[in-house]
Amino acid sequence: MADYVGAVDQGTTSTRFMIFDHGGNEVARHQLEHQQILPQAGWVEHNPTEIWERTRAVIQTALRTAGLGAGDLAALGVTNQRETAVVWDRRTGHPYYNAIVWQDTRTDRIASALEREGKGDVIRRKAGLPPATYFSAGKIQWILENVDGVREAAERGDAVFGNTDTWLLWNLTGGVDGGVHVTDPTNASRTMLMDLETLGWDDELLSFFGIPRRMLPEIRPSSNPDFYGVTRASGPLAGEVPLAGDLGDQQAATVGQVCFEPGTAKNTYGTGNFLLLNTGTELVRSRNGLLTTVCYQFGANKPVYALEGSIAVTGSAVQWLRDQLGIISGAAQSEALARQVEDNGGVYFVPAFSGLFAPYWRSDARGAIVGLSRYNTNAHLARATLESICYQTKDVVGAMEQDSGVVLDVLRVDGGVTANELCMQLQADILGVPVSRPVVAETTALGAAYAAGLAVGFWKSTDDLKRNWHEDRRWEPQWNDEQRERGYAGWRKAVTRTLDWVD
Ligand code: G3P
């Protein structure tokens, strides 16, 4: 058998391809950013064709740099930014419209109408999600209603929908020339169209958004021994490799962090933060503003569920300091700047750029910086930004403890922001719980590789995978209880200042 497994990680800001060996060690990677298209306030789009081109390029470059070819890969996994909606013409392969990204809030009227019309409870019960702009269904509805000819094409079966996993799987397996139209239950569980219990598309949910069923991909297991398909020799791998793993990126990170036991959790720090708690085969319904979601489905096994706290803006708040305010030149400098001060100097920053997600779900919220006095500097703002990442995490950890009764004794972390030592120390201080980072911090790509490798027998069991997990660094809490309580009370007060901002 070949010695490696590959994974495409199609994220919000970039696409990467990684290759792993049997020990879960990184062998090669290449990564390329794509354009963030911001046509008006609250709108965020990506060009699906650009994403496919980037995907081709990262695969080719990583393989070439490592001196490997398709024959060295036992299987390929795909993982992706979730919820982002692509609608394309299956006859030509052309998208009808740009991908509408998960952060986009243009569908706020669609979301609030659902609640007003009494459909919110049905959605919560069946899909495990609150009506919000975040999920795919409203985005598909918007395209059907606003782009000429799409509704007719959808009814004819020519216009099809997919998240970016589906878009890439379709292209990798041949596109117009026989590409497969598939997804997995983790991605499907974020559309607002899938019943969490049956793992099938639900006609009542489809009717809420006027979406023809034939637009939707087939739902197959996240780790799929039957394969979704094989890559085409004419594609970027220049050979046939089984496509055998597909997971939304946050669920993939949960697998990469080997959170296979109920009660285990991970927190990924990317553009946003996403904390997932494995609840086993039990479907736990949140009463505290979390999402119920599919964690993974391996082969013919029962699906495993998770509770999720999704936070829209964390790492992207640091990017905002760089790109919009220009007070830092790169993410690493946020740490150096924040270290110039001993505390936040009374400043709190609530980066509610896309409204507030978990546990608040307030699309009427907008960002606020509060507590300013003449004494404050850029350094306080940088520090408040890092703290906002940690306080938002504390909000969702609190909700998770209330929903599940599970009290975390350690928080497993991964993602780009975990390179920021000060931020991780603040996270331990603000939570009062140790924070632990694994050696392989690219857990998202690793999780997709694991799902694909399990399907083809490259790894025999989840126990194999657990042996690959090693701690790299641990941060212990240093604040006392009084500091922690005072800091959190300030944060909660700051959050109230962001609400009711948009009518
Ligand atoms: O739900 C959105 C999430 O999947 C995006 O993750 O890492 O691409 O920002 P990321």
Residues whose N, C-alpha, C, O or C-beta is under 5 A from the ligand:
A	BS01	G3P	G11 T12 N80 Q81 R82 W102 D249 Q250 G270 T271 G272
